[in-house]
Amino acid sequence: MDSPFYFESEATEMAQVKFYMSKWWRLDNFAATSFNGWPTVEHAYQAAKFEMGPGETRTPEEYKIKESYRKMIRTASDPGIAKALAHTPQALTVVRPDWDDAKVDIMRQLLWAKVRDSNSTFVLHDLCSTGDAEIVEDSPKDAFWGRGPDGNGQNMLGKLWMEIRAQIQMEQADRQTESGA
């Protein structure tokens, strides 16, 4: 990512940065940090379930249903509603068949898009301000994307943010080396 910004860490002394309704709220998928025409990452993520998967074939009616869900999710008034729409019984019948295999890569792409969007300078600042601290999605409900109810979840969202942060830090170091700073 080519960014003219260099951010000093605000979290160098912290072992963990927990986000989910905290100081680091912009890292949350429900945060109202619009990008690429999506109100939130959650809206875009839920709508991605209704894209056509590789090699997927659908009847014209099923395709129409998928498209209607994408539109409803995009225009949902908040991310909770977007998520609920994607989890209705009818919606679940037309989710792309490779969703479980594709969802982490899709989330990675969406987080990068959020960081790269010119309206998201604050997201980039917040991410870089975490320094080298472990980033944890502090959700007590989600054991895949977050820490989960017992604190031992996979924290996949935190891991993706740390992967993106590492790439940004490497690019910043490369730019500093090139400029002789």
N, C-alpha and C positions, 0 to 999 in steps of 0.2 A: 504494500500500500504506500503510495507516495503521499506523505503528509508533511506539511511545513511545520507541524507542531512537535515540540519535544516537551514531555511532561516529566517532572521530577516525581518520584514516588512519595505519596503521603502515608504509605503503609509499610515502610521498611522495617519497622519494629514489630509489626503484627504478624502472627503466625497464620491467621486466617482472616479472610474478608468474607463475611456472610451477607448475602443479599437476599432479599425477600422482605419488602417493606422496611428497608433500613436506609442508612446514608447512601448505600450503593444501589438504590432502587432502579437506576437507569439500566442496570444490567439485567433486570427482570424482564421476562417476555411480556408481561402485562403492562409494562411502562409505556406511557403514551409518548413514544419517541418515533414518530412516523418516518417512513422511508419507502422509497420506490412506490408510492401510492398506497401503502398499507398503513393503517393506524398504529398497529403494534406488530411485533414479531409473532405473537400468539395468533393474531388474525391470519397472517401469511402461512404459518406452520399448519394451522388447522385446515386452511383451504388447500394446501399442498396434498392433503390426503385424497383429494378429488381430481388431481391431475391424472392423466393417463400414464400408467406405468409402462416400462419397456415391454413390447410385445403384447400388451393388453388389448383385448378386443371387447367391445361393448355394443349392445344393440343401440340404435338411434335413441330409443327411449331412455336407456340407462345413461347414455352420454348426456342427454338433456338433463337428467336428474343430477348428474355430477356437476354440470355447469351451473345449475340453479343453486346447488349448495355452495359452490365457490362464490357466486354473487351474493348470496345471503350472508355468508361469513365475512366477506370483504366489507359489507355495509352494516354489519352488526354494530350496535351502539357502544358495546364494550367488549373486552376480550373474554370475559366470562360467558357472555352470550355466544360469542364465536365458538368457543370450546363446546358449549352445550349443544349447539347446532350440529357440530361434527360428531357428536356421540348419540344422536337419536337412533332408534332402531332402524329406520329406513336409510339413514345416512350410512350406517355401518355396512349395509349390503353393497354399497358401491365404492367403498374405500379401495384405493389401488392395492392390488394383491401383494405387491412387494413392500408394503409400507414398513413392516418391522425391519426389513433389511435396509431400507432407504432413509429412515427417519433421522438418523444421526447425521448423515451427510447433508440432508436437506436443512437441518438445524444449523450446521456449520455454515452453509451457504447464506442462510438468512442472517446469522450473526455478523458475518463479514459484510453483508449488504448494509446492515444497520450501522456498523462502524464506518464504512466508506461513504455513506450518505452525507452530503454537506450539511444537512440539518442536524446531524448527530455529533457535532464536535464535542458536546458535553459527554456523550457516551465514550468517545475516544479518551477524553481527559480522565473520566472516572476509571476506565479500564487500566490506563497507564499508571494512574495514581495508586493502584494496588501493589505496585512494586513486585516483589517475588512471593508475596503472601499466597497461600492456598486460597482459591476462590471457591466458595461453597454456596450452592443454592440452598438456602436455609428453609426449604419447604418441609414441614413435618408430615406432609401427605404423600409426596412423590418419591418413591425409593429408586426410580430409574434416573430421572433428571435431577433430583435433589438428594438431600441427606436422609429423607424418609422418617418414619415415626420412631425408629430406634436409633437414629443417628448414623447408621451403617449403610445408607443407600449408596448407589453407584455414583451419584453426583455428576452425571454425564454433562449437564449444562455447565457446571463449574469447570470441568475438564476442558470443554470446548473453549470457554473464555480464556483459560490459562494457555491453551494452544495458540489462540489468536494473539494474546498478549506477548507470548514468546516470539512469534513471527514479527510483530510490530517492533519489539525491542531489538531484534536482530537487524531489522531494516534501519532503525534509527542509528544503531552502532555503525552499520556500514556507511551510512550517509556522513556520520561524524568522521569516520576514518578517511573517506574520500575528500572531505572538505579540509582535512588537516586539523580539525578541532581537538 
